[in-house]
Amino acid sequence: MVKGNDAIPKVHQRKHWNPSSCQQGNYKVFLAQPKKAQTRRRLRIQKAKRVFPRPLKMLRPTVACPTVRYNFRKRLGRGFTVDEIKAAGITPR
């Protein structure tokens, strides 16, 4: 048993990059990661153009924070009531 802050003797924990009999090449490399990021960005922009007049996120009212500490701040509320939506001339759907 090793005691104290000594080096562990004969450590052979190396990464097995190449397939061999014991470790069958178990490391994945993601070389296409930058290209996939570009593809995801392009698809996001295409979707935003496709659904353009519609908001991408849910419509939420602006409300004042409740406590004395934060009452000067404005934040997004939980949502509009059905009566508020009908008064604005929008269908609830």
C-alpha positions in Angstrom: 0.0 0.0 0.0 1.3 3.4 -1.0 1.5 5.8 1.9 1.7 9.6 1.7 2.1 11.7 -1.4 4.5 9.4 -3.3 4.5 8.6 -7.0 2.5 5.6 -8.0 5.1 3.1 -9.3 5.0 1.8 -12.9 1.9 3.6 -14.2 1.1 2.8 -17.7 -2.1 4.7 -18.5 -1.6 5.8 -22.1 -4.2 6.6 -24.7 -4.6 3.9 -27.2 -5.1 5.8 -30.4 -4.5 2.9 -32.8 -6.5 -0.3 -32.8 -4.6 -3.1 -31.2 -5.5 -6.4 -29.6 -6.3 -4.9 -26.2 -7.8 -1.5 -27.0 -9.7 -1.4 -30.2 -9.1 2.2 -31.0 -11.7 3.6 -28.6 -11.1 7.3 -29.2 -13.4 9.2 -31.4 -12.2 12.3 -33.1 -14.6 15.0 -34.3 -12.8 16.5 -37.2 -16.0 17.8 -38.9 -17.1 19.8 -35.9 -16.5 23.3 -37.4 -18.4 22.4 -40.5 -21.3 21.0 -38.5 -21.4 24.3 -36.5 -21.6 26.2 -39.8 -24.4 23.9 -41.0 -26.4 24.4 -37.8 -26.1 28.2 -38.0 -27.2 28.2 -41.7 -30.2 26.0 -40.8 -31.1 28.3 -37.9 -31.1 31.3 -40.2 -33.1 29.5 -42.9 -35.8 28.6 -40.2 -35.9 32.2 -38.9 -36.5 33.4 -42.5 -39.2 30.8 -43.1 -41.2 31.6 -39.9 -40.4 35.3 -40.2 -43.5 37.2 -39.1 -44.0 34.8 -36.2 -41.8 35.4 -33.1 -39.2 32.8 -32.4 -40.0 32.7 -28.7 -43.2 33.0 -26.8 -44.7 36.5 -26.4 -44.3 37.6 -22.9 -45.2 40.9 -21.1 -42.7 43.2 -19.5 -43.3 43.4 -15.8 -41.6 45.1 -12.8 -39.7 42.9 -10.4 -41.6 42.7 -7.1 -39.2 43.4 -4.2 -37.8 46.7 -3.0 -34.3 45.6 -4.0 -35.2 45.0 -7.7 -38.3 47.2 -8.2 -36.4 49.5 -10.6 -35.8 46.5 -12.9 -38.0 45.2 -15.7 -38.1 41.6 -16.7 -40.2 39.2 -18.8 -43.4 38.0 -17.3 -45.0 34.6 -17.5 -47.5 35.4 -20.3 -50.6 37.3 -21.2 -54.1 36.5 -20.1 -56.7 35.4 -22.7 -58.6 38.7 -22.1 -55.5 40.7 -22.9 -54.8 38.8 -26.0 -58.4 39.2 -27.2 -58.3 42.9 -26.4 -55.2 43.2 -28.6 -57.1 41.6 -31.5 -55.0 38.4 -31.6 -56.4 34.9 -31.4 -55.1 32.9 -28.4 -53.6 30.3 -30.8 
